[in-house]
């Protein structure tokens, strides 16, 4: 009887330890990376080598924000042609904020584009 109780206690401790380690690992993995995903609507324009979306509030027209589109691959010619076709149009884009560059330029945020499906025309002018 004593041997059975000792075996049960050891097995319970082993399982509890394994459960706690698994839950600690999953919590660590989730807290390792964090990000901000945004969707922006505005007018796409080209300046220098970069594309920007200019955003403004309909109530406060003097407040403007620029969203610089950072491309994850500079040799993506399909994305280049897509951006050229959308230049000057009202667009909706979604992507991840480059948190390393927040505050680098006043009034500018950076989002990453990896493919043309992340930006589309809205049908407005």
CORPE-V282169 format. One record per residue. N is the residue number from 1. RES is the residue in one letter. SS is DSSP state (H for helix, E for strand, - for the rest). Layout:
n=N res=RES ss=SS
n=N res=RES ss=SS
This chain:
n=1 res=X ss=-
n=2 res=X ss=H
n=3 res=X ss=H
n=4 res=X ss=H
n=5 res=X ss=H
n=6 res=X ss=H
n=7 res=X ss=H
n=8 res=X ss=H
n=9 res=X ss=H
n=10 res=X ss=H
n=11 res=X ss=H
n=12 res=X ss=H
n=13 res=X ss=H
n=14 res=X ss=H
n=15 res=X ss=H
n=16 res=X ss=H
n=17 res=X ss=H
n=18 res=X ss=H
n=19 res=X ss=H
n=20 res=X ss=H
n=21 res=X ss=H
n=22 res=X ss=H
n=23 res=X ss=H
n=24 res=X ss=H
n=25 res=X ss=H
n=26 res=X ss=H
n=27 res=X ss=H
n=28 res=X ss=H
n=29 res=X ss=H
n=30 res=X ss=H
n=31 res=X ss=H
n=32 res=X ss=H
n=33 res=X ss=-
n=34 res=X ss=-
n=35 res=X ss=-
n=36 res=X ss=-
n=37 res=X ss=E
n=38 res=X ss=E
n=39 res=X ss=E
n=40 res=X ss=E
n=41 res=X ss=E
n=42 res=X ss=E
n=43 res=X ss=E
n=44 res=X ss=E
n=45 res=X ss=E
n=46 res=X ss=E
n=47 res=X ss=E
n=48 res=X ss=-
n=49 res=X ss=-
n=50 res=X ss=E
n=51 res=X ss=E
n=52 res=X ss=E
n=53 res=X ss=E
n=54 res=X ss=E
n=55 res=X ss=E
n=56 res=X ss=E
n=57 res=X ss=-
n=58 res=X ss=-
n=59 res=X ss=-
n=60 res=X ss=-
n=61 res=X ss=-
n=62 res=X ss=-
n=63 res=X ss=-
n=64 res=X ss=E
n=65 res=X ss=E
n=66 res=X ss=E
n=67 res=X ss=E
n=68 res=X ss=E
n=69 res=X ss=E
n=70 res=X ss=E
n=71 res=X ss=E
n=72 res=X ss=-
n=73 res=X ss=-
n=74 res=X ss=-
n=75 res=X ss=-
n=76 res=X ss=-
n=77 res=X ss=H
n=78 res=X ss=H
n=79 res=X ss=H
n=80 res=X ss=H
n=81 res=X ss=H
n=82 res=X ss=H
n=83 res=X ss=H
n=84 res=X ss=H
n=85 res=X ss=H
n=86 res=X ss=H
n=87 res=X ss=-
n=88 res=X ss=-
n=89 res=X ss=-
n=90 res=X ss=E
n=91 res=X ss=E
n=92 res=X ss=E
n=93 res=X ss=E
n=94 res=X ss=E
n=95 res=X ss=E
n=96 res=X ss=E
n=97 res=X ss=E
n=98 res=X ss=-
n=99 res=X ss=H
n=100 res=X ss=H
n=101 res=X ss=H
n=102 res=X ss=-
n=103 res=X ss=-
n=104 res=X ss=-
n=105 res=X ss=-
n=106 res=X ss=-
n=107 res=X ss=-
n=108 res=X ss=E
n=109 res=X ss=E
n=110 res=X ss=E
n=111 res=X ss=E
n=112 res=X ss=E
n=113 res=X ss=E
n=114 res=X ss=-
n=115 res=X ss=-
n=116 res=X ss=H
n=117 res=X ss=H
n=118 res=X ss=H
n=119 res=X ss=E
n=120 res=X ss=E
n=121 res=X ss=E
n=122 res=X ss=-
n=123 res=X ss=-
n=124 res=X ss=-
n=125 res=X ss=-
